[in-house]
């Protein structure tokens, strides 16, 4: 935990705990609403019902969630999902990370909270032996990620997916 003054306020930067699961669910949905547009009522109900159990199972195991608190209110978060794969020269430890859900409440943006969380995340990931961390940057987040060291990826591979559900 780190207590630091930002703009005259004492902010607490820390990892989320199980007592934060309700707020993490709200912040995930807020992020998705901003990123994808309004989530359908059906999907919203499904996420509200299932995200808490996901967090219960994964939080501080293979899902690290960094939060900025103004008093007790979480105003910013950043998720790091860590996966262990068979090692390769591209990820020599076998541990890879994916950044998800970097989100700051609209009224708290442009104060450096997300950058501080990303810096904490990268320091912890290095300590944990994570070889590489990837993310997909939104237009709004691109400069933040560049400022903490992320680079554009140019690869001989095509980024592909298939939707099964």
C-alpha positions as CSV (number, residue, x, y, z in Angstrom):
1,X,0.0,0.0,0.0
2,X,1.2,3.5,-0.9
3,X,-0.2,6.7,0.5
4,X,0.6,9.7,-1.8
5,X,-0.6,13.2,-2.2
6,X,-2.2,14.0,-5.5
7,X,-3.7,17.5,-6.1
8,X,-4.1,18.2,-2.4
9,X,-5.8,14.8,-1.7
10,X,-4.2,11.8,0.0
11,X,-4.7,8.9,-2.3
12,X,-4.1,5.2,-1.4
13,X,-2.7,3.0,-4.1
14,X,-3.0,-0.7,-3.4
15,X,-4.1,-4.1,-4.6
16,X,-7.8,-4.9,-4.5
17,X,-9.1,-7.4,-1.9
18,X,-12.2,-9.6,-1.8
19,X,-14.1,-6.9,0.0
20,X,-13.7,-4.8,-3.2
21,X,-15.5,-7.3,-5.4
22,X,-18.7,-5.4,-5.7
23,X,-17.0,-2.2,-6.7
24,X,-14.7,-4.1,-9.2
25,X,-17.9,-5.5,-10.8
26,X,-19.3,-2.0,-11.1
27,X,-16.1,-0.6,-12.6
28,X,-15.8,-3.4,-15.1
29,X,-19.3,-2.7,-16.3
30,X,-18.7,1.0,-16.4
31,X,-15.5,0.4,-18.5
32,X,-17.3,-1.9,-20.9
33,X,-20.2,0.6,-21.3
34,X,-17.7,3.3,-22.3
35,X,-15.6,1.1,-24.5
36,X,-18.4,-0.9,-26.3
37,X,-21.4,1.3,-25.9
38,X,-24.3,0.4,-23.7
39,X,-24.3,-3.3,-22.7
40,X,-27.6,-5.1,-23.3
41,X,-29.8,-5.7,-20.3
42,X,-29.4,-9.5,-20.8
43,X,-25.6,-9.2,-20.8
44,X,-25.6,-6.7,-17.9
45,X,-27.6,-9.1,-15.7
46,X,-25.3,-12.0,-16.7
47,X,-22.1,-10.0,-15.8
48,X,-23.6,-8.8,-12.5
49,X,-24.4,-12.4,-11.6
50,X,-21.1,-14.0,-12.7
51,X,-18.3,-11.4,-12.3
52,X,-18.3,-11.6,-8.5
53,X,-17.6,-15.4,-8.5
54,X,-14.9,-14.9,-11.1
55,X,-13.2,-12.3,-8.9
56,X,-13.6,-14.5,-5.9
57,X,-11.8,-17.4,-7.7
58,X,-9.0,-15.4,-9.4
59,X,-8.3,-12.2,-7.4
60,X,-4.7,-12.0,-6.2
61,X,-4.0,-15.4,-7.8
62,X,-3.8,-15.0,-11.5
63,X,-5.7,-11.7,-11.6
64,X,-4.0,-8.7,-10.0
65,X,-6.2,-5.6,-9.6
66,X,-4.5,-2.4,-8.7
67,X,-6.7,0.4,-7.3
68,X,-6.5,4.0,-6.4
69,X,-8.7,5.0,-3.4
70,X,-9.9,8.5,-2.4
71,X,-10.6,7.7,1.2
72,X,-12.4,4.4,0.8
73,X,-13.8,5.0,-2.6
74,X,-12.1,3.3,-5.5
75,X,-11.7,5.9,-8.3
76,X,-9.3,4.1,-10.6
77,X,-8.3,0.5,-11.4
78,X,-6.1,-1.6,-13.6
79,X,-6.3,-5.3,-14.1
80,X,-3.5,-7.7,-14.9
81,X,-4.3,-11.3,-15.9
82,X,-1.3,-13.5,-15.7
83,X,-1.1,-16.8,-17.6
84,X,1.6,-19.4,-17.5
85,X,2.3,-21.0,-20.9
86,X,5.0,-23.3,-22.2
87,X,8.1,-21.1,-22.3
88,X,9.5,-19.8,-25.6
89,X,12.2,-17.2,-26.5
90,X,9.4,-14.7,-26.7
91,X,8.4,-15.3,-23.1
92,X,11.3,-17.1,-21.5
93,X,9.7,-17.6,-18.0
94,X,6.5,-18.8,-19.5
95,X,4.5,-16.1,-17.6
96,X,2.7,-13.6,-19.7
97,X,0.3,-10.9,-18.8
98,X,-2.6,-9.1,-20.3
99,X,-3.7,-5.7,-19.1
100,X,-7.5,-5.3,-18.9
101,X,-9.9,-2.8,-17.7
102,X,-7.7,0.3,-17.0
103,X,-10.5,2.6,-15.9
104,X,-10.8,5.9,-14.0
105,X,-14.1,7.4,-13.0
106,X,-14.7,10.4,-15.4
107,X,-14.6,13.0,-12.6
108,X,-11.1,11.7,-11.5
109,X,-9.4,11.5,-14.9
110,X,-6.2,13.3,-15.9
111,X,-4.7,13.3,-12.4
112,X,-2.1,10.6,-12.8
113,X,-3.9,7.8,-11.0
114,X,-3.9,5.3,-13.9
115,X,-0.3,6.0,-14.6
116,X,0.6,5.3,-11.0
117,X,-1.4,2.0,-11.0
118,X,0.3,0.9,-14.3
119,X,3.8,1.7,-12.8
120,X,2.9,-0.5,-9.7
121,X,1.6,-3.2,-12.0
122,X,4.8,-3.3,-14.1
123,X,7.1,-3.3,-11.0
124,X,5.1,-6.2,-9.5
125,X,5.0,-8.2,-12.7
126,X,8.8,-7.9,-13.1
127,X,9.2,-9.2,-9.5
128,X,6.9,-12.1,-10.3
129,X,8.9,-13.1,-13.3
130,X,6.4,-12.1,-16.0
131,X,8.2,-12.0,-19.3
132,X,5.9,-10.0,-21.4
133,X,2.7,-7.9,-21.0
134,X,0.3,-7.2,-23.8
135,X,-2.7,-4.9,-24.1
136,X,-5.1,-3.5,-26.6
137,X,-5.1,0.3,-26.3
138,X,-8.0,2.5,-26.8
139,X,-7.4,5.9,-28.4
140,X,-7.8,7.6,-25.0
141,X,-5.4,5.1,-23.3
142,X,-2.7,5.0,-26.0
143,X,-0.5,7.9,-24.6
144,X,-0.7,6.5,-21.1
145,X,0.6,3.1,-22.2
146,X,3.4,4.7,-24.3
147,X,4.4,6.8,-21.3
148,X,5.1,3.7,-19.1
149,X,7.0,1.8,-21.8
150,X,4.6,-0.1,-24.0
151,X,5.4,-0.2,-27.7
152,X,3.3,-0.8,-30.8
153,X,3.6,-4.4,-32.0
154,X,4.5,-5.2,-35.5
155,X,4.4,-8.9,-36.2
156,X,4.5,-11.4,-39.0
157,X,1.4,-13.0,-37.5
158,X,-2.2,-11.8,-38.0
159,X,-4.3,-11.1,-34.9
160,X,-7.3,-13.4,-35.3
161,X,-10.2,-14.7,-33.2
162,X,-13.3,-16.8,-33.4
163,X,-16.4,-16.0,-31.3
164,X,-17.9,-19.2,-29.9
165,X,-20.7,-17.7,-27.8
